[in-house]
Amino acid sequence: TNAVVCTCITGFTNTGTDDSVVCTDTCTINNGGCNPSAACTHDTATNAVVCTCKTGFTNTGTAANVVCQGTLIDCRT
C-alpha cells in the first residue's frame, strides 16, 4: 500500500496517536527530560534537546546527562 506515515522531527514528540500525529515541542513536556533546575532548548543544527543549568546551578553530570546542583555562596563576607 501507499499509506502515508507521519513522524515528528527531532525535538518534537507525538502527543497524538499513530493515526493522528500531533507534534509537540519536547521542551514543553516534562521540561524535555531536563533536570528541574535546567532550561530546555534545542540545538540549532540538529534541533535535539539541550539541557543547560540555570543561573546559580552547576552541571555535575555530563553533557549528555545534565545534573544541576545548587552553587552555594557565602554571603557573610
PyMOL Python script that loads the backbone (N, CA, C, O; Angstrom):
from pymol import cmd

cmd.read_pdbstr("""\
ATOM      1  N   THR A   1       0.832  -1.188   0.000  1.00  0.00           N
ATOM      2  CA  THR A   1       0.000   0.000   0.000  1.00  0.00           C
ATOM      3  C   THR A   1       0.874   1.247   0.000  1.00  0.00           C
ATOM      4  O   THR A   1       2.074   1.185   0.267  1.00  0.00           O
ATOM      5  N   ASN A   2       0.263   2.352  -0.297  1.00  0.00           N
ATOM      6  CA  ASN A   2       0.953   3.637  -0.306  1.00  0.00           C
ATOM      7  C   ASN A   2       0.517   4.498   0.872  1.00  0.00           C
ATOM      8  O   ASN A   2       0.274   5.695   0.717  1.00  0.00           O
ATOM      9  N   ALA A   3       0.420   3.893   2.036  1.00  0.00           N
ATOM     10  CA  ALA A   3      -0.025   4.621   3.224  1.00  0.00           C
ATOM     11  C   ALA A   3       1.008   5.675   3.608  1.00  0.00           C
ATOM     12  O   ALA A   3       2.216   5.447   3.530  1.00  0.00           O
ATOM     13  N   VAL A   4       0.511   6.815   4.019  1.00  0.00           N
ATOM     14  CA  VAL A   4       1.374   7.891   4.469  1.00  0.00           C
ATOM     15  C   VAL A   4       1.663   7.681   5.949  1.00  0.00           C
ATOM     16  O   VAL A   4       0.749   7.449   6.740  1.00  0.00           O
ATOM     17  N   VAL A   5       2.941   7.762   6.322  1.00  0.00           N
ATOM     18  CA  VAL A   5       3.342   7.626   7.713  1.00  0.00           C
ATOM     19  C   VAL A   5       3.928   8.960   8.153  1.00  0.00           C
ATOM     20  O   VAL A   5       4.903   9.447   7.580  1.00  0.00           O
ATOM     21  N   CYS A   6       3.319   9.539   9.175  1.00  0.00           N
ATOM     22  CA  CYS A   6       3.793  10.824   9.679  1.00  0.00           C
ATOM     23  C   CYS A   6       4.582  10.611  10.957  1.00  0.00           C
ATOM     24  O   CYS A   6       4.171   9.851  11.834  1.00  0.00           O
ATOM     25  N   THR A   7       5.717  11.285  11.058  1.00  0.00           N
ATOM     26  CA  THR A   7       6.529  11.248  12.272  1.00  0.00           C
ATOM     27  C   THR A   7       6.969  12.664  12.594  1.00  0.00           C
ATOM     28  O   THR A   7       7.036  13.523  11.716  1.00  0.00           O
ATOM     29  N   CYS A   8       7.262  12.891  13.845  1.00  0.00           N
ATOM     30  CA  CYS A   8       7.725  14.209  14.273  1.00  0.00           C
ATOM     31  C   CYS A   8       9.226  14.330  14.057  1.00  0.00           C
ATOM     32  O   CYS A   8       9.963  13.351  14.173  1.00  0.00           O
ATOM     33  N   ILE A   9       9.668  15.536  13.741  1.00  0.00           N
ATOM     34  CA  ILE A   9      11.093  15.776  13.581  1.00  0.00           C
ATOM     35  C   ILE A   9      11.761  15.781  14.956  1.00  0.00           C
ATOM     36  O   ILE A   9      11.081  15.889  15.977  1.00  0.00           O
ATOM     37  N   THR A  10      13.066  15.665  14.984  1.00  0.00           N
ATOM     38  CA  THR A  10      13.833  15.705  16.225  1.00  0.00           C
ATOM     39  C   THR A  10      13.481  16.954  17.015  1.00  0.00           C
ATOM     40  O   THR A  10      13.373  18.046  16.457  1.00  0.00           O
ATOM     41  N   GLY A  11      13.302  16.782  18.323  1.00  0.00           N
ATOM     42  CA  GLY A  11      12.949  17.906  19.190  1.00  0.00           C
ATOM     43  C   GLY A  11      11.458  18.031  19.418  1.00  0.00           C
ATOM     44  O   GLY A  11      11.010  18.873  20.196  1.00  0.00           O
ATOM     45  N   PHE A  12      10.686  17.192  18.738  1.00  0.00           N
ATOM     46  CA  PHE A  12       9.239  17.193  18.900  1.00  0.00           C
ATOM     47  C   PHE A  12       8.777  15.771  19.210  1.00  0.00           C
ATOM     48  O   PHE A  12       9.386  14.804  18.754  1.00  0.00           O
ATOM     49  N   THR A  13       7.701  15.646  19.982  1.00  0.00           N
ATOM     50  CA  THR A  13       7.169  14.361  20.414  1.00  0.00           C
ATOM     51  C   THR A  13       5.716  14.251  19.974  1.00  0.00           C
ATOM     52  O   THR A  13       4.956  15.216  20.054  1.00  0.00           O
ATOM     53  N   ASN A  14       5.342  13.072  19.511  1.00  0.00           N
ATOM     54  CA  ASN A  14       3.953  12.842  19.117  1.00  0.00           C
ATOM     55  C   ASN A  14       3.100  12.723  20.372  1.00  0.00           C
ATOM     56  O   ASN A  14       3.238  11.774  21.144  1.00  0.00           O
ATOM     57  N   THR A  15       2.218  13.696  20.566  1.00  0.00           N
ATOM     58  CA  THR A  15       1.292  13.641  21.703  1.00  0.00           C
ATOM     59  C   THR A  15      -0.101  13.209  21.250  1.00  0.00           C
ATOM     60  O   THR A  15      -1.054  13.226  22.030  1.00  0.00           O
ATOM     61  N   GLY A  16      -0.203  12.826  19.989  1.00  0.00           N
ATOM     62  CA  GLY A  16      -1.460  12.313  19.457  1.00  0.00           C
ATOM     63  C   GLY A  16      -1.413  10.802  19.396  1.00  0.00           C
ATOM     64  O   GLY A  16      -0.931  10.149  20.321  1.00  0.00           O
ATOM     65  N   THR A  17      -1.910  10.254  18.314  1.00  0.00           N
ATOM     66  CA  THR A  17      -1.915   8.804  18.105  1.00  0.00           C
ATOM     67  C   THR A  17      -1.146   8.496  16.829  1.00  0.00           C
ATOM     68  O   THR A  17      -0.720   9.407  16.119  1.00  0.00           O
ATOM     69  N   ASP A  18      -0.969   7.207  16.539  1.00  0.00           N
ATOM     70  CA  ASP A  18      -0.301   6.827  15.292  1.00  0.00           C
ATOM     71  C   ASP A  18      -1.088   7.303  14.079  1.00  0.00           C
ATOM     72  O   ASP A  18      -0.504   7.641  13.050  1.00  0.00           O
ATOM     73  N   ASP A  19      -2.421   7.331  14.200  1.00  0.00           N
ATOM     74  CA  ASP A  19      -3.275   7.740  13.093  1.00  0.00           C
ATOM     75  C   ASP A  19      -3.473   9.253  13.015  1.00  0.00           C
ATOM     76  O   ASP A  19      -3.786   9.790  11.952  1.00  0.00           O
ATOM     77  N   SER A  20      -3.289   9.928  14.131  1.00  0.00           N
ATOM     78  CA  SER A  20      -3.492  11.373  14.189  1.00  0.00           C
ATOM     79  C   SER A  20      -2.312  12.001  14.938  1.00  0.00           C
ATOM     80  O   SER A  20      -2.404  12.323  16.123  1.00  0.00           O
ATOM     81  N   VAL A  21      -1.215  12.163  14.221  1.00  0.00           N
ATOM     82  CA  VAL A  21       0.033  12.644  14.814  1.00  0.00           C
ATOM     83  C   VAL A  21      -0.080  14.126  15.145  1.00  0.00           C
ATOM     84  O   VAL A  21      -0.476  14.942  14.312  1.00  0.00           O
ATOM     85  N   VAL A  22       0.280  14.452  16.390  1.00  0.00           N
ATOM     86  CA  VAL A  22       0.339  15.846  16.851  1.00  0.00           C
ATOM     87  C   VAL A  22       1.744  16.057  17.400  1.00  0.00           C
ATOM     88  O   VAL A  22       2.096  15.495  18.437  1.00  0.00           O
ATOM     89  N   CYS A  23       2.538  16.853  16.718  1.00  0.00           N
ATOM     90  CA  CYS A  23       3.926  17.075  17.132  1.00  0.00           C
ATOM     91  C   CYS A  23       3.994  18.261  18.094  1.00  0.00           C
ATOM     92  O   CYS A  23       3.607  19.380  17.756  1.00  0.00           O
ATOM     93  N   THR A  24       4.494  17.987  19.299  1.00  0.00           N
ATOM     94  CA  THR A  24       4.579  18.986  20.353  1.00  0.00           C
ATOM     95  C   THR A  24       6.044  19.177  20.722  1.00  0.00           C
ATOM     96  O   THR A  24       6.797  18.209  20.821  1.00  0.00           O
ATOM     97  N   ASP A  25       6.445  20.433  20.927  1.00  0.00           N
ATOM     98  CA  ASP A  25       7.813  20.745  21.339  1.00  0.00           C
ATOM     99  C   ASP A  25       8.154  19.915  22.575  1.00  0.00           C
ATOM    100  O   ASP A  25       7.476  20.015  23.598  1.00  0.00           O
ATOM    101  N   THR A  26       9.193  19.105  22.483  1.00  0.00           N
ATOM    102  CA  THR A  26       9.585  18.223  23.576  1.00  0.00           C
ATOM    103  C   THR A  26       9.883  19.000  24.854  1.00  0.00           C
ATOM    104  O   THR A  26       9.666  18.474  25.946  1.00  0.00           O
ATOM    105  N   CYS A  27      10.368  20.221  24.754  1.00  0.00           N
ATOM    106  CA  CYS A  27      10.680  21.023  25.943  1.00  0.00           C
ATOM    107  C   CYS A  27       9.436  21.372  26.753  1.00  0.00           C
ATOM    108  O   CYS A  27       9.542  21.695  27.936  1.00  0.00           O
ATOM    109  N   THR A  28       8.270  21.312  26.139  1.00  0.00           N
ATOM    110  CA  THR A  28       7.034  21.627  26.865  1.00  0.00           C
ATOM    111  C   THR A  28       6.469  20.407  27.581  1.00  0.00           C
ATOM    112  O   THR A  28       5.471  20.516  28.293  1.00  0.00           O
ATOM    113  N   ILE A  29       7.094  19.249  27.402  1.00  0.00           N
ATOM    114  CA  ILE A  29       6.651  18.014  28.044  1.00  0.00           C
ATOM    115  C   ILE A  29       7.704  17.613  29.071  1.00  0.00           C
ATOM    116  O   ILE A  29       8.805  17.201  28.706  1.00  0.00           O
ATOM    117  N   ASN A  30       7.373  17.730  30.340  1.00  0.00           N
ATOM    118  CA  ASN A  30       8.292  17.346  31.419  1.00  0.00           C
ATOM    119  C   ASN A  30       9.664  18.001  31.248  1.00  0.00           C
ATOM    120  O   ASN A  30      10.695  17.373  31.490  1.00  0.00           O
ATOM    121  N   ASN A  31       9.664  19.268  30.829  1.00  0.00           N
ATOM    122  CA  ASN A  31      10.907  20.039  30.641  1.00  0.00           C
ATOM    123  C   ASN A  31      11.890  19.319  29.719  1.00  0.00           C
ATOM    124  O   ASN A  31      13.103  19.466  29.871  1.00  0.00           O
ATOM    125  N   GLY A  32      11.382  18.554  28.777  1.00  0.00           N
ATOM    126  CA  GLY A  32      12.231  17.867  27.804  1.00  0.00           C
ATOM    127  C   GLY A  32      13.084  16.770  28.395  1.00  0.00           C
ATOM    128  O   GLY A  32      14.020  16.293  27.755  1.00  0.00           O
ATOM    129  N   GLY A  33      12.765  16.363  29.623  1.00  0.00           N
ATOM    130  CA  GLY A  33      13.591  15.366  30.305  1.00  0.00           C
ATOM    131  C   GLY A  33      14.774  15.999  31.023  1.00  0.00           C
ATOM    132  O   GLY A  33      15.605  15.296  31.599  1.00  0.00           O
ATOM    133  N   CYS A  34      14.851  17.326  30.989  1.00  0.00           N
ATOM    134  CA  CYS A  34      15.947  18.033  31.659  1.00  0.00           C
ATOM    135  C   CYS A  34      15.703  18.087  33.161  1.00  0.00           C
ATOM    136  O   CYS A  34      14.568  17.967  33.623  1.00  0.00           O
ATOM    137  N   ASN A  35      16.770  18.266  33.905  1.00  0.00           N
ATOM    138  CA  ASN A  35      16.727  18.472  35.341  1.00  0.00           C
ATOM    139  C   ASN A  35      15.806  19.648  35.639  1.00  0.00           C
ATOM    140  O   ASN A  35      15.784  20.604  34.864  1.00  0.00           O
ATOM    141  N   PRO A  36      15.047  19.617  36.726  1.00  0.00           N
ATOM    142  CA  PRO A  36      14.157  20.748  37.052  1.00  0.00           C
ATOM    143  C   PRO A  36      14.880  22.090  37.187  1.00  0.00           C
ATOM    144  O   PRO A  36      14.269  23.146  37.024  1.00  0.00           O
ATOM    145  N   SER A  37      16.176  22.046  37.484  1.00  0.00           N
ATOM    146  CA  SER A  37      16.967  23.275  37.625  1.00  0.00           C
ATOM    147  C   SER A  37      17.692  23.631  36.333  1.00  0.00           C
ATOM    148  O   SER A  37      18.642  24.413  36.343  1.00  0.00           O
ATOM    149  N   ALA A  38      17.244  23.057  35.227  1.00  0.00           N
ATOM    150  CA  ALA A  38      17.850  23.323  33.920  1.00  0.00           C
ATOM    151  C   ALA A  38      16.824  23.908  32.965  1.00  0.00           C
ATOM    152  O   ALA A  38      15.623  23.674  33.097  1.00  0.00           O
ATOM    153  N   ALA A  39      17.314  24.663  32.013  1.00  0.00           N
ATOM    154  CA  ALA A  39      16.477  25.181  30.938  1.00  0.00           C
ATOM    155  C   ALA A  39      16.565  24.218  29.755  1.00  0.00           C
ATOM    156  O   ALA A  39      17.635  23.695  29.447  1.00  0.00           O
ATOM    157  N   CYS A  40      15.449  23.995  29.109  1.00  0.00           N
ATOM    158  CA  CYS A  40      15.390  23.125  27.936  1.00  0.00           C
ATOM    159  C   CYS A  40      15.349  23.992  26.682  1.00  0.00           C
ATOM    160  O   CYS A  40      14.479  24.851  26.543  1.00  0.00           O
ATOM    161  N   THR A  41      16.285  23.765  25.776  1.00  0.00           N
ATOM    162  CA  THR A  41      16.323  24.458  24.483  1.00  0.00           C
ATOM    163  C   THR A  41      16.612  23.416  23.406  1.00  0.00           C
ATOM    164  O   THR A  41      16.682  22.219  23.686  1.00  0.00           O
ATOM    165  N   HIS A  42      16.778  23.884  22.182  1.00  0.00           N
ATOM    166  CA  HIS A  42      17.086  22.977  21.077  1.00  0.00           C
ATOM    167  C   HIS A  42      18.389  23.376  20.395  1.00  0.00           C
ATOM    168  O   HIS A  42      18.667  24.562  20.218  1.00  0.00           O
ATOM    169  N   ASP A  43      19.183  22.384  20.014  1.00  0.00           N
ATOM    170  CA  ASP A  43      20.400  22.613  19.254  1.00  0.00           C
ATOM    171  C   ASP A  43      20.013  23.228  17.910  1.00  0.00           C
ATOM    172  O   ASP A  43      19.106  22.736  17.239  1.00  0.00           O
ATOM    173  N   THR A  44      20.695  24.294  17.522  1.00  0.00           N
ATOM    174  CA  THR A  44      20.320  24.992  16.291  1.00  0.00           C
ATOM    175  C   THR A  44      20.579  24.163  15.033  1.00  0.00           C
ATOM    176  O   THR A  44      19.913  24.369  14.019  1.00  0.00           O
ATOM    177  N   ALA A  45      21.524  23.239  15.078  1.00  0.00           N
ATOM    178  CA  ALA A  45      21.836  22.436  13.894  1.00  0.00           C
ATOM    179  C   ALA A  45      20.970  21.189  13.797  1.00  0.00           C
ATOM    180  O   ALA A  45      20.493  20.845  12.716  1.00  0.00           O
ATOM    181  N   THR A  46      20.762  20.504  14.930  1.00  0.00           N
ATOM    182  CA  THR A  46      20.068  19.213  14.890  1.00  0.00           C
ATOM    183  C   THR A  46      18.654  19.264  15.463  1.00  0.00           C
ATOM    184  O   THR A  46      17.870  18.339  15.251  1.00  0.00           O
ATOM    185  N   ASN A  47      18.322  20.328  16.182  1.00  0.00           N
ATOM    186  CA  ASN A  47      17.038  20.502  16.862  1.00  0.00           C
ATOM    187  C   ASN A  47      16.866  19.546  18.041  1.00  0.00           C
ATOM    188  O   ASN A  47      15.781  19.461  18.616  1.00  0.00           O
ATOM    189  N   ALA A  48      17.930  18.828  18.404  1.00  0.00           N
ATOM    190  CA  ALA A  48      17.870  17.933  19.560  1.00  0.00           C
ATOM    191  C   ALA A  48      17.742  18.753  20.841  1.00  0.00           C
ATOM    192  O   ALA A  48      18.154  19.912  20.887  1.00  0.00           O
ATOM    193  N   VAL A  49      17.174  18.149  21.872  1.00  0.00           N
ATOM    194  CA  VAL A  49      17.016  18.819  23.167  1.00  0.00           C
ATOM    195  C   VAL A  49      18.392  19.065  23.786  1.00  0.00           C
ATOM    196  O   VAL A  49      19.265  18.198  23.763  1.00  0.00           O
ATOM    197  N   VAL A  50      18.564  20.274  24.341  1.00  0.00           N
ATOM    198  CA  VAL A  50      19.783  20.645  25.058  1.00  0.00           C
ATOM    199  C   VAL A  50      19.363  21.146  26.434  1.00  0.00           C
ATOM    200  O   VAL A  50      18.524  22.039  26.546  1.00  0.00           O
ATOM    201  N   CYS A  51      19.947  20.570  27.476  1.00  0.00           N
ATOM    202  CA  CYS A  51      19.663  20.979  28.846  1.00  0.00           C
ATOM    203  C   CYS A  51      20.830  21.830  29.352  1.00  0.00           C
ATOM    204  O   CYS A  51      21.988  21.423  29.250  1.00  0.00           O
ATOM    205  N   THR A  52      20.528  23.004  29.893  1.00  0.00           N
ATOM    206  CA  THR A  52      21.541  23.918  30.410  1.00  0.00           C
ATOM    207  C   THR A  52      21.125  24.365  31.802  1.00  0.00           C
ATOM    208  O   THR A  52      20.009  24.846  32.002  1.00  0.00           O
ATOM    209  N   CYS A  53      22.031  24.203  32.766  1.00  0.00           N
ATOM    210  CA  CYS A  53      21.714  24.591  34.142  1.00  0.00           C
ATOM    211  C   CYS A  53      21.413  26.080  34.227  1.00  0.00           C
ATOM    212  O   CYS A  53      22.061  26.902  33.578  1.00  0.00           O
ATOM    213  N   LYS A  54      20.413  26.408  35.042  1.00  0.00           N
ATOM    214  CA  LYS A  54      20.022  27.794  35.253  1.00  0.00           C
ATOM    215  C   LYS A  54      21.072  28.492  36.106  1.00  0.00           C
ATOM    216  O   LYS A  54      21.915  27.837  36.719  1.00  0.00           O
ATOM    217  N   THR A  55      21.021  29.819  36.147  1.00  0.00           N
ATOM    218  CA  THR A  55      21.932  30.623  36.947  1.00  0.00           C
ATOM    219  C   THR A  55      21.881  30.158  38.404  1.00  0.00           C
ATOM    220  O   THR A  55      20.803  29.951  38.963  1.00  0.00           O
ATOM    221  N   GLY A  56      23.051  29.998  39.004  1.00  0.00           N
ATOM    222  CA  GLY A  56      23.135  29.539  40.385  1.00  0.00           C
ATOM    223  C   GLY A  56      23.269  28.041  40.517  1.00  0.00           C
ATOM    224  O   GLY A  56      23.374  27.524  41.629  1.00  0.00           O
ATOM    225  N   PHE A  57      23.267  27.328  39.390  1.00  0.00           N
ATOM    226  CA  PHE A  57      23.402  25.879  39.395  1.00  0.00           C
ATOM    227  C   PHE A  57      24.563  25.478  38.492  1.00  0.00           C
ATOM    228  O   PHE A  57      24.854  26.155  37.505  1.00  0.00           O
ATOM    229  N   THR A  58      25.223  24.375  38.834  1.00  0.00           N
ATOM    230  CA  THR A  58      26.367  23.881  38.071  1.00  0.00           C
ATOM    231  C   THR A  58      26.085  22.449  37.637  1.00  0.00           C
ATOM    232  O   THR A  58      25.516  21.665  38.397  1.00  0.00           O
ATOM    233  N   ASN A  59      26.479  22.110  36.421  1.00  0.00           N
ATOM    234  CA  ASN A  59      26.308  20.751  35.912  1.00  0.00           C
ATOM    235  C   ASN A  59      27.370  19.850  36.531  1.00  0.00           C
ATOM    236  O   ASN A  59      28.560  20.006  36.259  1.00  0.00           O
ATOM    237  N   THR A  60      26.938  18.913  37.360  1.00  0.00           N
ATOM    238  CA  THR A  60      27.862  17.956  37.961  1.00  0.00           C
ATOM    239  C   THR A  60      27.800  16.608  37.235  1.00  0.00           C
ATOM    240  O   THR A  60      28.450  15.645  37.640  1.00  0.00           O
ATOM    241  N   GLY A  61      27.024  16.557  36.178  1.00  0.00           N
ATOM    242  CA  GLY A  61      26.924  15.345  35.368  1.00  0.00           C
ATOM    243  C   GLY A  61      27.783  15.471  34.122  1.00  0.00           C
ATOM    244  O   GLY A  61      28.915  15.952  34.185  1.00  0.00           O
ATOM    245  N   THR A  62      27.249  15.044  33.000  1.00  0.00           N
ATOM    246  CA  THR A  62      27.941  15.132  31.715  1.00  0.00           C
ATOM    247  C   THR A  62      27.099  15.969  30.760  1.00  0.00           C
ATOM    248  O   THR A  62      25.981  16.365  31.090  1.00  0.00           O
ATOM    249  N   ALA A  63      27.638  16.232  29.585  1.00  0.00           N
ATOM    250  CA  ALA A  63      26.882  16.988  28.584  1.00  0.00           C
ATOM    251  C   ALA A  63      25.623  16.221  28.171  1.00  0.00           C
ATOM    252  O   ALA A  63      24.588  16.825  27.890  1.00  0.00           O
ATOM    253  N   ALA A  64      25.717  14.895  28.137  1.00  0.00           N
ATOM    254  CA  ALA A  64      24.576  14.070  27.734  1.00  0.00           C
ATOM    255  C   ALA A  64      23.608  13.808  28.888  1.00  0.00           C
ATOM    256  O   ALA A  64      22.440  13.496  28.656  1.00  0.00           O
ATOM    257  N   ASN A  65      24.078  13.931  30.111  1.00  0.00           N
ATOM    258  CA  ASN A  65      23.242  13.669  31.298  1.00  0.00           C
ATOM    259  C   ASN A  65      23.453  14.805  32.293  1.00  0.00           C
ATOM    260  O   ASN A  65      24.208  14.670  33.255  1.00  0.00           O
ATOM    261  N   VAL A  66      22.776  15.924  32.050  1.00  0.00           N
ATOM    262  CA  VAL A  66      22.955  17.130  32.857  1.00  0.00           C
ATOM    263  C   VAL A  66      22.311  16.942  34.233  1.00  0.00           C
ATOM    264  O   VAL A  66      21.132  16.603  34.344  1.00  0.00           O
ATOM    265  N   VAL A  67      23.114  17.172  35.276  1.00  0.00           N
ATOM    266  CA  VAL A  67      22.649  17.121  36.662  1.00  0.00           C
ATOM    267  C   VAL A  67      23.004  18.471  37.288  1.00  0.00           C
ATOM    268  O   VAL A  67      24.182  18.774  37.482  1.00  0.00           O
ATOM    269  N   CYS A  68      22.006  19.268  37.598  1.00  0.00           N
ATOM    270  CA  CYS A  68      22.246  20.620  38.107  1.00  0.00           C
ATOM    271  C   CYS A  68      22.225  20.623  39.632  1.00  0.00           C
ATOM    272  O   CYS A  68      21.239  20.227  40.255  1.00  0.00           O
ATOM    273  N   GLN A  69      23.322  21.073  40.217  1.00  0.00           N
ATOM    274  CA  GLN A  69      23.435  21.198  41.667  1.00  0.00           C
ATOM    275  C   GLN A  69      23.557  22.672  42.004  1.00  0.00           C
ATOM    276  O   GLN A  69      24.239  23.417  41.300  1.00  0.00           O
ATOM    277  N   GLY A  70      22.901  23.100  43.075  1.00  0.00           N
ATOM    278  CA  GLY A  70      22.966  24.491  43.504  1.00  0.00           C
ATOM    279  C   GLY A  70      24.377  24.879  43.902  1.00  0.00           C
ATOM    280  O   GLY A  70      25.105  24.089  44.504  1.00  0.00           O
ATOM    281  N   THR A  71      24.756  26.100  43.562  1.00  0.00           N
ATOM    282  CA  THR A  71      26.057  26.631  43.926  1.00  0.00           C
ATOM    283  C   THR A  71      25.880  27.466  45.182  1.00  0.00           C
ATOM    284  O   THR A  71      25.138  28.449  45.184  1.00  0.00           O
ATOM    285  N   LEU A  72      26.555  27.077  46.238  1.00  0.00           N
ATOM    286  CA  LEU A  72      26.438  27.808  47.495  1.00  0.00           C
ATOM    287  C   LEU A  72      27.353  29.024  47.490  1.00  0.00           C
ATOM    288  O   LEU A  72      28.511  28.941  47.083  1.00  0.00           O
ATOM    289  N   ILE A  73      26.827  30.143  47.941  1.00  0.00           N
ATOM    290  CA  ILE A  73      27.597  31.377  48.009  1.00  0.00           C
ATOM    291  C   ILE A  73      27.596  31.844  49.456  1.00  0.00           C
ATOM    292  O   ILE A  73      26.543  31.957  50.083  1.00  0.00           O
ATOM    293  N   ASP A  74      28.785  32.115  49.979  1.00  0.00           N
ATOM    294  CA  ASP A  74      28.895  32.618  51.350  1.00  0.00           C
ATOM    295  C   ASP A  74      28.654  34.122  51.327  1.00  0.00           C
ATOM    296  O   ASP A  74      29.478  34.883  50.821  1.00  0.00           O
ATOM    297  N   CYS A  75      27.527  34.540  51.873  1.00  0.00           N
ATOM    298  CA  CYS A  75      27.140  35.960  51.845  1.00  0.00           C
ATOM    299  C   CYS A  75      27.605  36.706  53.086  1.00  0.00           C
ATOM    300  O   CYS A  75      27.255  37.872  53.270  1.00  0.00           O
ATOM    301  N   ARG A  76      28.387  36.056  53.940  1.00  0.00           N
ATOM    302  CA  ARG A  76      28.828  36.676  55.193  1.00  0.00           C
ATOM    303  C   ARG A  76      30.036  37.587  55.002  1.00  0.00           C
ATOM    304  O   ARG A  76      30.460  38.230  55.961  1.00  0.00           O
ATOM    305  N   THR A  77      30.589  37.664  53.832  1.00  0.00           N
ATOM    306  CA  THR A  77      31.790  38.484  53.652  1.00  0.00           C
ATOM    307  C   THR A  77      31.464  39.914  53.355  1.00  0.00           C
ATOM    308  O   THR A  77      32.368  40.730  53.177  1.00  0.00           O
TER     309      THR A  77
END
""", "prot")
cmd.dss("prot")
cmd.show_as("cartoon", "prot")
cmd.util.cbc("prot")
cmd.orient("prot")
